[in-house]
Each structure stands twice: as structure tokens, then as C-alpha cells.
């Protein structure tokens, strides 16, 4: 029984405006769970993960996502870099490189783990699909009207 089904909506046939309204009325933790489920299902469908390996893949993918998020949380960029000293800017720049390297190292580690469950081609396609999803989200955020300064910087 999926998280999405418990709301009693047919997400595929629902109009985008209605979907947006329903999602906006959810609690933040519900939205996170729903997004996680949708992302998981999309990746599984895109990769055509065999049904017998889906539970193992889901667990591993969830673990991978959590680890990536933990690493990303280590870096919170300064909002106004123009007011930083050169020394502080260099320090923050180096910190961003360290976090980027940790993200890359984590991807490499998990690629090895994923290849025990799915093929190398599927792992490659998974990382490509993640990139496409990220770009779609960023494109949508750029198209949305600016919300009172509450944008997240990357």
C-alpha cells in the first residue's frame, strides 16, 4: 500500500492544478514522503528494475539518497559573498569543493553497491535520470514567480 494511495487520489489522471493544490495542502513531512515515493517509482520504471530485486534496490536507493542529503547539509552557502573577506571566501570555496568531493565519493561507493543489484548500464541511466529530474526541478523553480526571498541557493 503506497503512501500516495492513502490519499485516495488517482495522481496520473488528476489535472496538474489539482495535484499542485493537493500537494500544497499536505504537511511538509507528507510532501517529502510523497516525493520520495514518486522519485523511487520513476527510477524503478525508468531502469526497468526486475520485480524480484525492487525491494533491495529501494532500500539501497533510499540509503544512498539519505547519505547524499547528509553530505549536502554540511554546506550552507553564505548569502552575500561580496561582503566576505578574501580569506573567508577562499575558506568557503574550499569547503564547497570538499562537500562536492564527498558527494562524488559517495556516488562512486554506491555505484559499486548498486551494481550488485542492477547492471552497470542501469546504474549509469539512474545517475543520468537523477540529473534530468534535478534539471526539471530547477527549470520549474526558475519559471515560478519569486517567493518573498525564500529561495534556496545552490
Buried (B, 14 or more C-beta within 10 A) or exposed (E): EEEBEEEEEEBEEEEEEEEEEBBEEEEEEBEEBBEBBBBBBEBBEBBEBEEEBBEEBBEBBEEBBEBBEEBBEEBEEEEEEEEBEEEEBEEBEEBEEEBEEBBEEBBEEBBEEBEEBBEEEBBEBBEEBBEEBEEEEEEEEEEEEEEEEEEEEE
